[in-house]
Structures are given as structure tokens and as C-alpha cells.
Amino acid sequence: MIEIREISPTKRELKRFVKFPIDTLYRNNKYYVPSLINDELNTLLPTENPAFDYCESIYYMAFRDGKPVGRIAGIINKLVNERSGKAEGRFSFVDFIDDDEVVDALFNAVSDWARSKGMTCLTGPLGFTDMDQEGMLIEGFDEVSTQATIYNYEYYPRQMERMGFVKDVDWLEYRINVPEEVPPKMARVAEIVRKRLNVDNIKYTDRKALVRDYGNAIFKLINEAYDDLFGYSPLSEKQIKHYIKMYLPFLPLEDLSMVVKPDGELIGVGITIPSMSKALIKCRGRLFPIGWYHLLKAFKKNDTVDLLLIAVKPEYQNKGVNALFFTDLIPHFNKFGYKWADTGHELEENEKVQQQWQYFDTRQNKRRRAFTKDI
């Protein structure tokens, strides 16, 4: 007998929801990278996440004999639905044991909720915004996850297909061997682009100055660059302020690359960060008592860097600007001992983004999917 309980959106109630995959389902899994518990709570709490200005959600957990066996969140992003013209509910934060009864109970609960709100389809895993984790892993189950992406067992997509969910979109991820020097062809392209477009890289050593000069500009640029991508939810001014406080204080300035015009206008940004995967596995989502030590150590000594995102103003896309990021970053990557770089997830159909990896020794190591179903 499966019991489905709605979880109240309070910190106390949501802790069990957040801890289920960390302490139970993936406790001994060496590929699963847990998020920090407090970060997860801040995403799920309406009092902490500015996305609730235009989103609503519900949280369920499944129990058998009093023990947790699954969880799922339902989300409605009204802004995205207005932009797309769809009546689409999202599912997210979904984890479950390999049991048909458990899976059906969880998805029936979210589907019933979404229908009660007037939704006609259910799609996911998708978060409140694109700053949240998205996409169910369908290839790469024996690869360590990154801090920005979802890990799940191989039976997850099988369960989705059993329930009648079908592919909406796929994302691809790549692992890159960091070269000892900038590839000559890329260096030549970067030099041509500098002169032709009258742009160049800029670096900051003062974090406060970076926030003052470009904090808002970075996230507004992301809005522009990603506006046409699948399911994109534009960041509001309130969200931009939230993410400036959340991310920029911890971003290593050496691993941040910006491209600007002579007047200082930001036309491109590449955000990278030392991989936190091994550290997060060790701290199991907790900063205390020694989680902070593992995270700090990852910033100081690491062989892998995560390429979180690259964003270029639409009018400068496909003009070689990306070459400037890598001619700037590769020397820094070598200086800090990075041997590998893991890309963020890229839409399968976005061939223009994937072409930039042609200069490197690269392998596609993961694929993830958004599933959808009429309800």
C-alpha cells in the first residue's frame, strides 16, 4: 500500500523531502552529486525564491510502511506558459525506487494537481527557471554528475516510457581534455574577431567592482542570449538581485571571462567554476561540521573545471566571439592545473554551440531528456 503525502512548504517539512535522495536513494552511489540542502530548501520555499512571483508549486512524497520511497514536485510557470501559449505543468525534484506502484502514485498525484489548475500536459524534469537543474539522464549513468545537473538511475527513463511519456527535447554534455596551449586555429580566429568586431576580454580582480560594474549586465545578457531556448523563463529584476547575491560572491574571478566593446558594453560572458562534484559527494549536502572544508579545498586544488554557461548577445552570435573566451581561459585553466572541463547541458539541436568543441579533444559523455505527456 502506497501512501502519498503532500509536503507543506515549510523548512521543517521540506527537509525530509530534500534529504530523501541524499540519505536514502543514492546514499551509496558514487556518481550522484548531492546539492547543498540549504540551497535546495531556498529553491523550494516560496518565502526565499523570487520565482514564486509567477510560479506555483506542490510537493509530494510516497511512503510504504512508513518509509519514504519517492518524491516529486509539481510546478506551474505562468510566465513561460504565457510566452509559449501552452497550459503546461512541470514535474521536478523527482526521485523514486524502481516500483511501478510508487511511480504511478507520484505522477498521478502531480497530474491530478496540474489538471485541477487547468493544465493539459506535464513536462519535465524542469525547475522553476533555467537556473535550476533540468533534464533526466538517459545516457552516462557511469559518469560522475556535475553540481548543476541531475543524476538518476537507469530505470528512471524506462519508467517514464512505461507511463506513456515521450521525448520533448534532449540535451548533450561533453568532457573536454584541457589543451596545454590555445589551439592555433582558435587563436587566429580570436585575433580576427577582436579586430573585426572591435571587442576584447576584460578581467576583474576586485569582486565588489565586478558586481558594481557588471552584476546586472551579466544576468540581463543571459536573458537576451537564452530568450529563444526551450522553456526559457526570463529572470526578473528581483531574481537578478537574488542570483547576484547567490553566485557572484563565490565565483573565482580568474575563471570568469567577459568580452566587451571599447565603451564597456558587455557582449559576451563565459562562466566557469572548479568542479564541486567530489567535494559535494563527501559533504553529503551539508556544510557542517566539515562540508565547508571539502568545498574550500575544491576551490584551491582541482583537476576539473565546469563550463557552466556561455552567453553572447544575439547580434554577436555566430561571429567567433566564443574563441575569445577560450583564448582567455585556457592559460588560466593550465595555471590552476585543470586537466578536464565538463560542459553544461546543451540542446541537441543547437549545433552552433556544439561546433565550438571541434578545436578540442572531446567526447560526448551524457545525454538527458525532458519528457512530456498530455494529461
C-alpha positions as CSV (number, residue, x, y, z in Angstrom):
1,M,0.0,0.0,0.0
2,I,1.5,3.3,-1.1
3,E,0.7,6.5,0.9
4,I,1.1,9.8,-0.9
5,R,1.5,12.8,1.4
6,E,1.5,16.4,0.4
7,I,4.6,18.2,2.0
8,S,3.9,21.6,3.4
9,P,6.2,24.3,2.0
10,T,8.0,25.0,5.3
11,K,11.7,24.5,6.1
12,R,10.9,21.8,8.7
13,E,8.7,19.7,6.4
14,L,10.8,20.2,3.3
15,K,14.0,18.9,4.9
16,R,12.7,15.3,4.6
17,F,11.8,15.9,1.0
18,V,15.2,17.3,0.2
19,K,17.2,14.6,2.2
20,F,15.4,11.6,0.6
21,P,17.8,11.2,-2.4
22,I,20.8,12.1,-0.3
23,D,20.3,9.9,2.7
24,T,18.3,7.1,1.2
25,L,18.1,6.5,-2.5
26,Y,21.6,7.5,-3.5
27,R,23.4,7.0,-0.2
28,N,26.0,4.6,-1.6
29,N,26.0,5.8,-5.2
30,K,29.4,7.1,-6.3
31,Y,28.1,9.0,-9.3
32,Y,25.3,11.0,-7.6
33,V,26.3,14.6,-6.6
34,P,24.0,16.0,-3.9
35,S,23.1,19.6,-3.9
36,L,23.6,21.6,-0.7
37,I,20.5,21.1,1.5
38,N,20.1,24.7,2.3
39,D,20.3,25.7,-1.4
40,E,17.6,23.2,-2.2
41,L,15.4,24.5,0.6
42,N,15.8,28.1,-0.6
43,T,14.7,27.0,-4.1
44,L,11.6,25.2,-2.8
45,L,10.5,27.8,-0.2
46,P,8.1,30.5,-1.5
47,T,9.5,32.9,1.0
48,E,13.0,32.6,-0.4
49,N,12.7,32.0,-4.2
50,P,11.7,35.1,-6.3
51,A,10.4,32.7,-9.0
52,F,7.2,32.3,-6.9
53,D,6.2,35.8,-8.1
54,Y,5.0,33.9,-11.2
55,C,5.2,30.2,-10.3
56,E,3.2,27.9,-8.0
57,S,4.2,24.5,-6.8
58,I,3.2,21.4,-4.8
59,Y,5.3,18.8,-3.2
60,Y,4.5,15.1,-2.6
61,M,6.3,12.2,-1.0
62,A,5.4,8.5,-1.3
63,F,5.6,6.1,1.7
64,R,5.4,2.4,2.1
65,D,5.1,1.0,5.6
66,G,6.0,4.5,6.9
67,K,9.3,4.6,4.9
68,P,9.9,7.1,2.1
69,V,10.1,5.5,-1.3
70,G,9.7,8.5,-3.6
71,R,9.2,12.3,-4.1
72,I,8.1,14.7,-6.8
73,A,7.4,18.4,-7.2
74,G,4.7,19.9,-9.4
75,I,5.4,23.4,-10.8
76,I,3.4,25.8,-13.0
77,N,5.5,28.6,-14.5
78,K,2.8,31.1,-15.6
79,L,5.3,33.3,-17.4
80,V,6.6,30.6,-19.6
81,N,3.1,29.4,-20.3
82,E,2.1,32.9,-21.4
83,R,5.1,33.1,-23.7
84,S,4.5,29.7,-25.2
85,G,0.7,29.6,-25.3
86,K,0.7,26.3,-23.6
87,A,-1.1,25.1,-20.5
88,E,1.9,23.1,-19.3
89,G,2.6,21.8,-15.8
90,R,6.2,20.8,-14.9
91,F,7.4,18.0,-12.8
92,S,10.7,18.3,-10.9
93,F,12.7,17.1,-7.9
94,V,11.6,13.6,-8.9
95,D,13.2,10.5,-7.3
96,F,11.7,7.0,-6.8
97,I,12.6,3.4,-6.2
98,D,12.1,1.1,-9.2
99,D,8.5,0.2,-8.4
100,D,5.5,0.7,-10.8
101,E,3.1,1.3,-8.0
102,V,5.3,4.0,-6.4
103,V,5.9,5.8,-9.7
104,D,2.3,5.8,-10.8
105,A,1.2,7.1,-7.4
106,L,3.6,10.0,-7.6
107,F,2.8,11.0,-11.2
108,N,-0.9,10.6,-10.7
109,A,-0.8,13.0,-7.8
110,V,1.1,15.7,-9.7
111,S,-1.1,15.1,-12.9
112,D,-4.3,15.5,-10.9
113,W,-3.0,18.7,-9.3
114,A,-1.9,20.1,-12.7
115,R,-5.3,19.3,-14.3
116,S,-7.0,21.0,-11.4
117,K,-5.1,24.1,-12.3
118,G,-6.2,23.9,-15.9
119,M,-3.0,22.3,-17.3
120,T,-3.3,19.9,-20.3
121,C,0.2,18.5,-20.3
122,L,3.0,17.6,-18.0
123,T,6.7,18.1,-18.9
124,G,10.0,17.6,-17.1
125,P,12.2,17.3,-15.2
126,L,12.1,21.2,-15.4
127,G,12.7,23.5,-12.5
128,F,11.2,26.9,-11.7
129,T,13.7,28.6,-14.0
130,D,16.7,27.6,-16.1
131,M,18.9,28.3,-13.1
132,D,17.5,25.1,-11.6
133,Q,18.5,21.5,-12.6
134,E,16.7,20.1,-15.6
135,G,16.6,17.0,-17.8
136,M,16.5,13.4,-16.9
137,L,19.7,11.4,-17.5
138,I,19.3,8.8,-20.3
139,E,22.9,8.2,-21.1
140,G,26.0,8.4,-18.9
141,F,24.9,6.6,-15.8
142,D,28.5,5.6,-15.1
143,E,29.8,9.2,-15.2
144,V,30.0,11.4,-12.1
145,S,27.4,14.1,-12.3
146,T,28.2,17.8,-12.1
147,Q,26.9,20.2,-9.5
148,A,24.5,21.9,-12.0
149,T,22.9,18.7,-13.4
150,I,20.6,15.8,-12.3
151,Y,21.8,12.3,-11.7
152,N,19.3,9.5,-11.8
153,Y,19.3,5.7,-12.0
154,E,19.0,3.9,-15.4
155,Y,15.4,2.7,-14.6
156,Y,14.1,6.3,-14.5
157,P,13.6,6.8,-18.3
158,R,12.2,3.2,-18.6
159,Q,9.6,4.2,-16.1
160,M,8.8,7.4,-18.0
161,E,8.3,5.4,-21.2
162,R,6.1,2.8,-19.4
163,M,3.8,5.6,-18.3
164,G,3.5,6.9,-21.9
165,F,5.8,9.9,-21.6
166,V,7.7,10.8,-24.8
167,K,10.7,12.9,-25.7
168,D,10.2,16.6,-25.8
169,V,13.9,17.7,-26.1
170,D,17.3,16.3,-25.4
171,W,20.5,17.9,-24.1
172,L,24.0,16.8,-24.7
173,E,27.1,17.1,-22.4
174,Y,30.8,16.8,-23.2
175,R,34.0,16.1,-21.4
176,I,37.0,18.0,-22.8
177,N,40.7,17.5,-22.4
178,V,42.1,20.9,-21.5
179,P,44.9,21.6,-24.0
180,E,48.4,22.8,-22.9
181,E,48.0,25.8,-25.1
182,V,45.3,27.6,-27.1
183,P,44.7,25.7,-30.3
184,P,46.4,27.7,-33.1
185,K,43.3,27.9,-35.3
186,M,41.3,29.2,-32.4
187,A,43.9,31.8,-31.5
188,R,43.8,33.1,-35.1
189,V,40.0,33.3,-35.1
190,A,40.1,35.2,-31.8
191,E,42.6,37.8,-33.2
192,I,40.5,38.3,-36.3
193,V,37.3,38.7,-34.2
194,R,39.0,41.2,-31.9
195,K,39.9,43.5,-34.8
196,R,36.8,42.9,-36.9
197,L,34.2,43.5,-34.1
198,N,36.4,45.9,-32.0
199,V,35.9,43.8,-28.9
200,D,38.3,42.4,-26.2
201,N,38.4,40.5,-23.0
202,I,38.3,42.1,-19.6
203,K,39.3,40.8,-16.2
204,Y,38.4,41.8,-12.7
205,T,40.4,41.2,-9.5
206,D,38.0,43.2,-7.3
207,R,34.8,41.3,-6.7
208,K,32.9,44.4,-5.4
209,A,33.9,46.3,-8.5
210,L,32.7,43.4,-10.7
211,V,29.3,43.3,-9.0
212,R,29.0,47.1,-9.2
213,D,30.0,47.3,-12.9
214,Y,28.6,44.1,-14.4
215,G,26.4,42.3,-11.9
216,N,23.2,43.3,-13.5
217,A,24.6,43.2,-17.0
218,I,25.7,39.6,-16.8
219,F,22.2,38.3,-16.0
220,K,20.5,40.7,-18.4
221,L,22.8,39.3,-21.1
222,I,21.8,35.8,-20.2
223,N,18.2,36.8,-20.6
224,E,18.9,38.1,-24.1
225,A,21.1,35.2,-25.2
226,Y,18.8,32.4,-24.0
227,D,15.5,34.0,-24.7
228,D,14.6,31.7,-27.6
229,L,15.8,28.5,-26.0
230,F,13.4,25.7,-24.9
231,G,11.2,26.6,-22.0
232,Y,13.3,29.7,-21.0
233,S,12.0,31.7,-18.1
234,P,13.4,35.3,-18.2
235,L,14.9,36.5,-15.0
236,S,13.1,39.4,-13.3
237,E,14.9,42.3,-11.6
238,K,14.2,40.6,-8.3
239,Q,15.6,37.3,-9.4
240,I,18.7,39.0,-10.9
241,K,19.4,40.6,-7.5
242,H,18.9,37.2,-5.9
243,Y,21.3,35.4,-8.1
244,I,23.9,38.2,-7.9
245,K,24.0,37.6,-4.1
246,M,23.8,33.8,-4.5
247,Y,26.5,33.3,-7.1
248,L,28.9,36.2,-7.7
249,P,30.4,36.2,-4.2
250,F,31.8,32.7,-4.8
251,L,32.8,32.8,-8.4
252,P,36.6,32.6,-8.9
253,L,37.4,35.7,-10.9
254,E,40.2,34.0,-12.8
255,D,37.6,31.5,-14.3
256,L,35.2,34.3,-15.4
257,S,35.7,35.6,-18.9
258,M,33.9,38.7,-20.3
259,V,34.0,40.3,-23.7
260,V,33.3,44.0,-24.0
261,K,33.2,46.8,-26.5
262,P,35.5,49.8,-26.0
263,D,32.7,51.7,-24.2
264,G,32.4,48.8,-21.7
265,E,29.2,47.3,-23.1
266,L,29.1,43.6,-22.3
267,I,28.5,41.5,-25.3
268,G,29.6,38.1,-24.0
269,V,30.3,36.2,-20.8
270,G,31.7,32.7,-20.1
271,I,31.2,31.4,-16.5
272,T,33.3,28.5,-15.3
273,I,34.0,27.2,-11.8
274,P,36.2,24.5,-10.3
275,S,34.2,21.2,-10.1
276,M,32.5,20.8,-6.8
277,S,31.4,17.2,-7.5
278,K,33.9,15.3,-5.4
279,A,33.5,17.8,-2.5
280,L,29.7,17.7,-2.6
281,I,29.8,13.9,-2.6
282,K,32.0,14.0,0.6
283,C,29.9,16.6,2.4
284,R,26.6,14.9,1.5
285,G,24.8,18.2,1.1
286,R,25.8,19.6,4.5
287,L,28.2,22.4,5.1
288,F,28.8,21.5,8.8
289,P,30.7,20.1,10.5
290,I,33.3,19.7,7.8
291,G,31.5,20.1,4.5
292,W,32.8,23.7,4.1
293,Y,36.4,22.3,4.3
294,H,35.8,19.9,1.3
295,L,34.3,22.8,-0.7
296,L,37.1,25.2,0.1
297,K,39.7,22.5,-0.8
298,A,38.0,22.1,-4.2
299,F,38.5,25.8,-5.0
300,K,42.2,25.6,-4.1
301,K,43.1,22.3,-5.8
302,N,41.2,20.6,-8.6
303,D,41.8,18.8,-11.9
304,T,38.4,19.5,-13.4
305,V,36.6,22.7,-14.3
306,D,32.8,23.0,-15.0
307,L,31.9,25.2,-18.0
308,L,28.6,26.4,-16.5
309,L,27.5,28.7,-19.4
310,I,28.4,30.9,-22.3
311,A,26.1,33.7,-23.3
312,V,26.6,36.1,-26.2
313,K,24.4,38.9,-27.3
314,P,22.2,37.7,-30.2
315,E,23.6,40.2,-32.7
316,Y,27.2,38.9,-32.0
317,Q,26.4,35.2,-32.1
318,N,28.0,33.0,-34.8
319,K,30.7,35.6,-35.3
320,G,33.6,33.8,-33.5
321,V,33.2,35.6,-30.1
322,N,33.4,32.2,-28.3
323,A,37.0,31.9,-29.4
324,L,37.9,34.9,-27.2
325,F,36.6,33.1,-24.1
326,F,38.9,30.2,-24.6
327,T,42.0,32.1,-25.6
328,D,41.4,33.9,-22.3
329,L,40.6,30.9,-20.1
330,I,42.9,28.2,-21.3
331,P,46.0,29.8,-19.9
332,H,44.2,30.2,-16.6
333,F,43.0,26.6,-16.7
334,N,46.6,25.4,-17.1
335,K,47.8,27.7,-14.4
336,F,45.4,26.1,-11.9
337,G,46.0,22.5,-13.0
338,Y,42.7,21.8,-14.7
339,K,43.1,18.7,-16.9
340,W,39.4,18.3,-17.9
341,A,36.5,20.5,-18.5
342,D,32.8,19.4,-18.3
343,T,30.4,21.3,-20.3
344,G,26.9,22.3,-19.3
345,H,24.0,20.6,-21.0
346,E,23.4,21.9,-24.5
347,L,20.3,21.4,-26.6
348,E,20.8,18.6,-29.1
349,E,19.5,20.8,-31.9
350,N,21.9,23.7,-31.0
351,E,24.6,22.6,-33.5
352,K,26.2,26.1,-33.5
353,V,27.1,25.7,-29.8
354,Q,28.5,22.2,-30.2
355,Q,30.7,23.3,-33.2
356,Q,32.9,25.2,-30.8
357,W,34.2,21.9,-29.4
358,Q,35.8,21.0,-32.7
359,Y,39.0,22.6,-31.6
360,F,39.4,20.2,-28.7
361,D,39.8,16.5,-27.8
362,T,36.2,15.9,-26.8
363,R,33.8,13.1,-26.1
364,Q,30.1,13.3,-25.5
365,N,29.6,11.6,-22.2
366,K,26.0,12.3,-21.2
367,R,22.5,12.8,-22.7
368,R,19.5,14.0,-20.8
369,R,15.9,14.4,-21.7
370,A,12.7,16.4,-21.0
371,F,9.7,14.0,-21.2
372,T,6.2,15.2,-21.9
373,K,2.7,13.7,-21.8
374,D,-0.8,15.0,-22.3
375,I,-2.9,14.8,-19.1
